[in-house]
Amino acid sequence: MTKPKASTFTKMQFLQSEQRSGWEKDILAAVLDDRNTYTVAEADKAIQNYLKKGVK
């Protein structure tokens, strides 16, 4: 049995979602590409990767 494919969303859908806080939307606006779609897990990982970056 194959695993169901995860739903994907555009950057704009994440930014309009009520499931994200304001600071999470700010990070997603900066790191997601307008031309791609992302799963919720990919968006969460993008936020975590951003938060782990050091200050330059």
PyMOL Python script that loads the backbone (N, CA, C, O; Angstrom):
from pymol import cmd

cmd.read_pdbstr("""\
ATOM      1  N   MET A   1       0.846  -1.183   0.000  1.00  0.00           N
ATOM      2  CA  MET A   1       0.000   0.000   0.000  1.00  0.00           C
ATOM      3  C   MET A   1       0.889   1.243   0.000  1.00  0.00           C
ATOM      4  O   MET A   1       1.832   1.336   0.785  1.00  0.00           O
ATOM      5  N   THR A   2       0.590   2.181  -0.868  1.00  0.00           N
ATOM      6  CA  THR A   2       1.403   3.390  -0.954  1.00  0.00           C
ATOM      7  C   THR A   2       0.930   4.424   0.064  1.00  0.00           C
ATOM      8  O   THR A   2      -0.241   4.492   0.437  1.00  0.00           O
ATOM      9  N   LYS A   3       1.887   5.207   0.482  1.00  0.00           N
ATOM     10  CA  LYS A   3       1.603   6.272   1.441  1.00  0.00           C
ATOM     11  C   LYS A   3       0.908   7.419   0.718  1.00  0.00           C
ATOM     12  O   LYS A   3       1.350   7.810  -0.362  1.00  0.00           O
ATOM     13  N   PRO A   4      -0.181   7.977   1.287  1.00  0.00           N
ATOM     14  CA  PRO A   4      -0.844   9.098   0.620  1.00  0.00           C
ATOM     15  C   PRO A   4       0.097  10.297   0.504  1.00  0.00           C
ATOM     16  O   PRO A   4       0.875  10.580   1.415  1.00  0.00           O
ATOM     17  N   LYS A   5       0.015  10.982  -0.603  1.00  0.00           N
ATOM     18  CA  LYS A   5       0.862  12.141  -0.839  1.00  0.00           C
ATOM     19  C   LYS A   5       0.395  13.308   0.031  1.00  0.00           C
ATOM     20  O   LYS A   5      -0.800  13.590   0.120  1.00  0.00           O
ATOM     21  N   ALA A   6       1.351  13.980   0.668  1.00  0.00           N
ATOM     22  CA  ALA A   6       1.032  15.114   1.535  1.00  0.00           C
ATOM     23  C   ALA A   6       0.552  16.296   0.683  1.00  0.00           C
ATOM     24  O   ALA A   6       1.033  16.507  -0.430  1.00  0.00           O
ATOM     25  N   SER A   7      -0.383  17.044   1.213  1.00  0.00           N
ATOM     26  CA  SER A   7      -0.875  18.230   0.516  1.00  0.00           C
ATOM     27  C   SER A   7       0.215  19.291   0.479  1.00  0.00           C
ATOM     28  O   SER A   7       1.003  19.425   1.415  1.00  0.00           O
ATOM     29  N   THR A   8       0.245  20.038  -0.612  1.00  0.00           N
ATOM     30  CA  THR A   8       1.210  21.130  -0.728  1.00  0.00           C
ATOM     31  C   THR A   8       0.464  22.449  -0.873  1.00  0.00           C
ATOM     32  O   THR A   8      -0.677  22.500  -1.332  1.00  0.00           O
ATOM     33  N   PHE A   9       1.148  23.511  -0.466  1.00  0.00           N
ATOM     34  CA  PHE A   9       0.548  24.841  -0.457  1.00  0.00           C
ATOM     35  C   PHE A   9       1.536  25.852  -1.010  1.00  0.00           C
ATOM     36  O   PHE A   9       2.750  25.653  -0.946  1.00  0.00           O
ATOM     37  N   THR A  10       1.009  26.927  -1.546  1.00  0.00           N
ATOM     38  CA  THR A  10       1.860  28.002  -2.043  1.00  0.00           C
ATOM     39  C   THR A  10       2.310  28.890  -0.882  1.00  0.00           C
ATOM     40  O   THR A  10       1.772  28.822   0.223  1.00  0.00           O
ATOM     41  N   LYS A  11       3.287  29.700  -1.159  1.00  0.00           N
ATOM     42  CA  LYS A  11       3.761  30.675  -0.172  1.00  0.00           C
ATOM     43  C   LYS A  11       2.600  31.558   0.287  1.00  0.00           C
ATOM     44  O   LYS A  11       2.451  31.815   1.481  1.00  0.00           O
ATOM     45  N   MET A  12       1.787  32.019  -0.644  1.00  0.00           N
ATOM     46  CA  MET A  12       0.667  32.903  -0.313  1.00  0.00           C
ATOM     47  C   MET A  12      -0.347  32.203   0.591  1.00  0.00           C
ATOM     48  O   MET A  12      -0.902  32.821   1.499  1.00  0.00           O
ATOM     49  N   GLN A  13      -0.584  30.934   0.347  1.00  0.00           N
ATOM     50  CA  GLN A  13      -1.515  30.194   1.207  1.00  0.00           C
ATOM     51  C   GLN A  13      -0.997  30.116   2.647  1.00  0.00           C
ATOM     52  O   GLN A  13      -1.772  30.246   3.594  1.00  0.00           O
ATOM     53  N   PHE A  14       0.300  29.906   2.809  1.00  0.00           N
ATOM     54  CA  PHE A  14       0.870  29.893   4.163  1.00  0.00           C
ATOM     55  C   PHE A  14       0.737  31.271   4.807  1.00  0.00           C
ATOM     56  O   PHE A  14       0.433  31.377   5.995  1.00  0.00           O
ATOM     57  N   LEU A  15       0.963  32.316   4.033  1.00  0.00           N
ATOM     58  CA  LEU A  15       0.907  33.679   4.592  1.00  0.00           C
ATOM     59  C   LEU A  15      -0.522  34.084   4.956  1.00  0.00           C
ATOM     60  O   LEU A  15      -0.713  34.919   5.840  1.00  0.00           O
ATOM     61  N   GLN A  16      -1.510  33.518   4.303  1.00  0.00           N
ATOM     62  CA  GLN A  16      -2.901  33.841   4.592  1.00  0.00           C
ATOM     63  C   GLN A  16      -3.526  32.903   5.629  1.00  0.00           C
ATOM     64  O   GLN A  16      -4.649  33.131   6.079  1.00  0.00           O
ATOM     65  N   SER A  17      -2.808  31.869   5.998  1.00  0.00           N
ATOM     66  CA  SER A  17      -3.320  30.875   6.931  1.00  0.00           C
ATOM     67  C   SER A  17      -3.475  31.444   8.339  1.00  0.00           C
ATOM     68  O   SER A  17      -2.665  32.253   8.792  1.00  0.00           O
ATOM     69  N   GLU A  18      -4.514  31.013   9.008  1.00  0.00           N
ATOM     70  CA  GLU A  18      -4.714  31.398  10.400  1.00  0.00           C
ATOM     71  C   GLU A  18      -3.976  30.439  11.341  1.00  0.00           C
ATOM     72  O   GLU A  18      -4.001  30.621  12.558  1.00  0.00           O
ATOM     73  N   GLN A  19      -3.332  29.436  10.786  1.00  0.00           N
ATOM     74  CA  GLN A  19      -2.608  28.437  11.579  1.00  0.00           C
ATOM     75  C   GLN A  19      -1.211  28.915  11.979  1.00  0.00           C
ATOM     76  O   GLN A  19      -0.551  28.275  12.797  1.00  0.00           O
ATOM     77  N   ARG A  20      -0.764  30.012  11.420  1.00  0.00           N
ATOM     78  CA  ARG A  20       0.587  30.531  11.675  1.00  0.00           C
ATOM     79  C   ARG A  20       0.526  31.842  12.433  1.00  0.00           C
ATOM     80  O   ARG A  20      -0.379  32.652  12.231  1.00  0.00           O
ATOM     81  N   SER A  21       1.508  32.040  13.315  1.00  0.00           N
ATOM     82  CA  SER A  21       1.592  33.316  14.036  1.00  0.00           C
ATOM     83  C   SER A  21       2.255  34.353  13.131  1.00  0.00           C
ATOM     84  O   SER A  21       2.788  34.018  12.073  1.00  0.00           O
ATOM     85  N   GLY A  22       2.215  35.593  13.552  1.00  0.00           N
ATOM     86  CA  GLY A  22       2.777  36.675  12.753  1.00  0.00           C
ATOM     87  C   GLY A  22       4.255  36.519  12.466  1.00  0.00           C
ATOM     88  O   GLY A  22       4.694  36.739  11.337  1.00  0.00           O
ATOM     89  N   TRP A  23       5.038  36.140  13.482  1.00  0.00           N
ATOM     90  CA  TRP A  23       6.485  36.006  13.266  1.00  0.00           C
ATOM     91  C   TRP A  23       6.798  34.821  12.364  1.00  0.00           C
ATOM     92  O   TRP A  23       7.770  34.868  11.611  1.00  0.00           O
ATOM     93  N   GLU A  24       5.998  33.759  12.421  1.00  0.00           N
ATOM     94  CA  GLU A  24       6.210  32.623  11.523  1.00  0.00           C
ATOM     95  C   GLU A  24       5.927  33.035  10.077  1.00  0.00           C
ATOM     96  O   GLU A  24       6.648  32.635   9.162  1.00  0.00           O
ATOM     97  N   LYS A  25       4.898  33.819   9.879  1.00  0.00           N
ATOM     98  CA  LYS A  25       4.572  34.303   8.533  1.00  0.00           C
ATOM     99  C   LYS A  25       5.676  35.204   8.006  1.00  0.00           C
ATOM    100  O   LYS A  25       5.996  35.165   6.818  1.00  0.00           O
ATOM    101  N   ASP A  26       6.264  36.020   8.884  1.00  0.00           N
ATOM    102  CA  ASP A  26       7.373  36.892   8.466  1.00  0.00           C
ATOM    103  C   ASP A  26       8.554  36.061   7.962  1.00  0.00           C
ATOM    104  O   ASP A  26       9.164  36.388   6.944  1.00  0.00           O
ATOM    105  N   ILE A  27       8.868  34.989   8.683  1.00  0.00           N
ATOM    106  CA  ILE A  27       9.974  34.116   8.264  1.00  0.00           C
ATOM    107  C   ILE A  27       9.632  33.431   6.946  1.00  0.00           C
ATOM    108  O   ILE A  27      10.454  33.397   6.030  1.00  0.00           O
ATOM    109  N   LEU A  28       8.423  32.887   6.846  1.00  0.00           N
ATOM    110  CA  LEU A  28       8.034  32.202   5.608  1.00  0.00           C
ATOM    111  C   LEU A  28       8.036  33.154   4.421  1.00  0.00           C
ATOM    112  O   LEU A  28       8.400  32.761   3.313  1.00  0.00           O
ATOM    113  N   ALA A  29       7.639  34.384   4.638  1.00  0.00           N
ATOM    114  CA  ALA A  29       7.655  35.378   3.553  1.00  0.00           C
ATOM    115  C   ALA A  29       9.069  35.586   3.042  1.00  0.00           C
ATOM    116  O   ALA A  29       9.274  35.836   1.855  1.00  0.00           O
ATOM    117  N   ALA A  30      10.042  35.484   3.935  1.00  0.00           N
ATOM    118  CA  ALA A  30      11.437  35.713   3.548  1.00  0.00           C
ATOM    119  C   ALA A  30      12.089  34.474   2.924  1.00  0.00           C
ATOM    120  O   ALA A  30      12.931  34.611   2.036  1.00  0.00           O
ATOM    121  N   VAL A  31      11.721  33.279   3.368  1.00  0.00           N
ATOM    122  CA  VAL A  31      12.475  32.097   2.945  1.00  0.00           C
ATOM    123  C   VAL A  31      11.806  31.244   1.873  1.00  0.00           C
ATOM    124  O   VAL A  31      12.501  30.507   1.173  1.00  0.00           O
ATOM    125  N   LEU A  32      10.498  31.315   1.718  1.00  0.00           N
ATOM    126  CA  LEU A  32       9.835  30.491   0.703  1.00  0.00           C
ATOM    127  C   LEU A  32       9.856  31.176  -0.655  1.00  0.00           C
ATOM    128  O   LEU A  32       9.827  32.403  -0.751  1.00  0.00           O
ATOM    129  N   ASP A  33       9.906  30.368  -1.690  1.00  0.00           N
ATOM    130  CA  ASP A  33       9.918  30.858  -3.071  1.00  0.00           C
ATOM    131  C   ASP A  33       8.478  30.958  -3.576  1.00  0.00           C
ATOM    132  O   ASP A  33       7.677  30.048  -3.365  1.00  0.00           O
ATOM    133  N   ASP A  34       8.159  32.056  -4.236  1.00  0.00           N
ATOM    134  CA  ASP A  34       6.812  32.275  -4.767  1.00  0.00           C
ATOM    135  C   ASP A  34       6.403  31.228  -5.797  1.00  0.00           C
ATOM    136  O   ASP A  34       5.211  30.964  -5.959  1.00  0.00           O
ATOM    137  N   ARG A  35       7.360  30.629  -6.493  1.00  0.00           N
ATOM    138  CA  ARG A  35       7.058  29.723  -7.599  1.00  0.00           C
ATOM    139  C   ARG A  35       6.916  28.270  -7.185  1.00  0.00           C
ATOM    140  O   ARG A  35       6.545  27.434  -8.008  1.00  0.00           O
ATOM    141  N   ASN A  36       7.204  27.946  -5.921  1.00  0.00           N
ATOM    142  CA  ASN A  36       7.156  26.554  -5.462  1.00  0.00           C
ATOM    143  C   ASN A  36       5.974  26.321  -4.540  1.00  0.00           C
ATOM    144  O   ASN A  36       5.349  27.262  -4.050  1.00  0.00           O
ATOM    145  N   THR A  37       5.680  25.042  -4.311  1.00  0.00           N
ATOM    146  CA  THR A  37       4.696  24.656  -3.303  1.00  0.00           C
ATOM    147  C   THR A  37       5.422  23.850  -2.237  1.00  0.00           C
ATOM    148  O   THR A  37       6.462  23.246  -2.502  1.00  0.00           O
ATOM    149  N   TYR A  38       4.863  23.845  -1.023  1.00  0.00           N
ATOM    150  CA  TYR A  38       5.519  23.227   0.120  1.00  0.00           C
ATOM    151  C   TYR A  38       4.506  22.470   0.956  1.00  0.00           C
ATOM    152  O   TYR A  38       3.340  22.857   1.046  1.00  0.00           O
ATOM    153  N   THR A  39       4.964  21.380   1.571  1.00  0.00           N
ATOM    154  CA  THR A  39       4.135  20.694   2.548  1.00  0.00           C
ATOM    155  C   THR A  39       4.250  21.466   3.864  1.00  0.00           C
ATOM    156  O   THR A  39       5.118  22.325   4.019  1.00  0.00           O
ATOM    157  N   VAL A  40       3.371  21.150   4.798  1.00  0.00           N
ATOM    158  CA  VAL A  40       3.437  21.780   6.115  1.00  0.00           C
ATOM    159  C   VAL A  40       4.774  21.438   6.776  1.00  0.00           C
ATOM    160  O   VAL A  40       5.390  22.292   7.413  1.00  0.00           O
ATOM    161  N   ALA A  41       5.217  20.205   6.626  1.00  0.00           N
ATOM    162  CA  ALA A  41       6.496  19.781   7.211  1.00  0.00           C
ATOM    163  C   ALA A  41       7.659  20.577   6.614  1.00  0.00           C
ATOM    164  O   ALA A  41       8.581  20.959   7.335  1.00  0.00           O
ATOM    165  N   GLU A  42       7.624  20.827   5.313  1.00  0.00           N
ATOM    166  CA  GLU A  42       8.687  21.604   4.672  1.00  0.00           C
ATOM    167  C   GLU A  42       8.684  23.047   5.165  1.00  0.00           C
ATOM    168  O   GLU A  42       9.746  23.635   5.369  1.00  0.00           O
ATOM    169  N   ALA A  43       7.508  23.614   5.354  1.00  0.00           N
ATOM    170  CA  ALA A  43       7.413  24.981   5.875  1.00  0.00           C
ATOM    171  C   ALA A  43       7.934  25.036   7.306  1.00  0.00           C
ATOM    172  O   ALA A  43       8.659  25.963   7.667  1.00  0.00           O
ATOM    173  N   ASP A  44       7.570  24.057   8.118  1.00  0.00           N
ATOM    174  CA  ASP A  44       8.074  23.996   9.497  1.00  0.00           C
ATOM    175  C   ASP A  44       9.594  23.892   9.511  1.00  0.00           C
ATOM    176  O   ASP A  44      10.258  24.553  10.309  1.00  0.00           O
ATOM    177  N   LYS A  45      10.144  23.062   8.626  1.00  0.00           N
ATOM    178  CA  LYS A  45      11.598  22.901   8.548  1.00  0.00           C
ATOM    179  C   LYS A  45      12.263  24.199   8.108  1.00  0.00           C
ATOM    180  O   LYS A  45      13.332  24.542   8.614  1.00  0.00           O
ATOM    181  N   ALA A  46      11.659  24.917   7.187  1.00  0.00           N
ATOM    182  CA  ALA A  46      12.214  26.199   6.744  1.00  0.00           C
ATOM    183  C   ALA A  46      12.272  27.192   7.904  1.00  0.00           C
ATOM    184  O   ALA A  46      13.247  27.930   8.043  1.00  0.00           O
ATOM    185  N   ILE A  47      11.239  27.210   8.730  1.00  0.00           N
ATOM    186  CA  ILE A  47      11.228  28.087   9.902  1.00  0.00           C
ATOM    187  C   ILE A  47      12.337  27.679  10.865  1.00  0.00           C
ATOM    188  O   ILE A  47      13.085  28.533  11.341  1.00  0.00           O
ATOM    189  N   GLN A  48      12.453  26.385  11.157  1.00  0.00           N
ATOM    190  CA  GLN A  48      13.481  25.904  12.092  1.00  0.00           C
ATOM    191  C   GLN A  48      14.887  26.190  11.575  1.00  0.00           C
ATOM    192  O   GLN A  48      15.758  26.593  12.346  1.00  0.00           O
ATOM    193  N   ASN A  49      15.118  25.985  10.276  1.00  0.00           N
ATOM    194  CA  ASN A  49      16.433  26.275   9.692  1.00  0.00           C
ATOM    195  C   ASN A  49      16.763  27.755   9.818  1.00  0.00           C
ATOM    196  O   ASN A  49      17.905  28.114  10.105  1.00  0.00           O
ATOM    197  N   TYR A  50      15.790  28.600   9.608  1.00  0.00           N
ATOM    198  CA  TYR A  50      16.009  30.040   9.730  1.00  0.00           C
ATOM    199  C   TYR A  50      16.370  30.404  11.166  1.00  0.00           C
ATOM    200  O   TYR A  50      17.282  31.197  11.396  1.00  0.00           O
ATOM    201  N   LEU A  51      15.661  29.829  12.125  1.00  0.00           N
ATOM    202  CA  LEU A  51      15.904  30.141  13.528  1.00  0.00           C
ATOM    203  C   LEU A  51      17.264  29.639  14.013  1.00  0.00           C
ATOM    204  O   LEU A  51      17.823  30.187  14.964  1.00  0.00           O
ATOM    205  N   LYS A  52      17.797  28.607  13.372  1.00  0.00           N
ATOM    206  CA  LYS A  52      19.096  28.043  13.760  1.00  0.00           C
ATOM    207  C   LYS A  52      20.264  28.824  13.183  1.00  0.00           C
ATOM    208  O   LYS A  52      21.402  28.653  13.622  1.00  0.00           O
ATOM    209  N   LYS A  53      19.996  29.683  12.199  1.00  0.00           N
ATOM    210  CA  LYS A  53      21.071  30.461  11.582  1.00  0.00           C
ATOM    211  C   LYS A  53      21.665  31.425  12.609  1.00  0.00           C
ATOM    212  O   LYS A  53      20.965  31.976  13.458  1.00  0.00           O
ATOM    213  N   GLY A  54      22.953  31.601  12.501  1.00  0.00           N
ATOM    214  CA  GLY A  54      23.625  32.561  13.368  1.00  0.00           C
ATOM    215  C   GLY A  54      23.523  33.971  12.813  1.00  0.00           C
ATOM    216  O   GLY A  54      23.256  34.167  11.627  1.00  0.00           O
ATOM    217  N   VAL A  55      23.733  34.930  13.664  1.00  0.00           N
ATOM    218  CA  VAL A  55      23.725  36.321  13.247  1.00  0.00           C
ATOM    219  C   VAL A  55      25.052  36.658  12.609  1.00  0.00           C
ATOM    220  O   VAL A  55      26.107  36.301  13.135  1.00  0.00           O
ATOM    221  N   LYS A  56      25.009  37.342  11.479  1.00  0.00           N
ATOM    222  CA  LYS A  56      26.259  37.709  10.788  1.00  0.00           C
ATOM    223  C   LYS A  56      26.674  39.107  11.167  1.00  0.00           C
ATOM    224  O   LYS A  56      27.698  39.597  10.691  1.00  0.00           O
TER     225      LYS A  56
END
""", "prot")
cmd.dss("prot")
cmd.show_as("cartoon", "prot")
cmd.util.cbc("prot")
cmd.orient("prot")
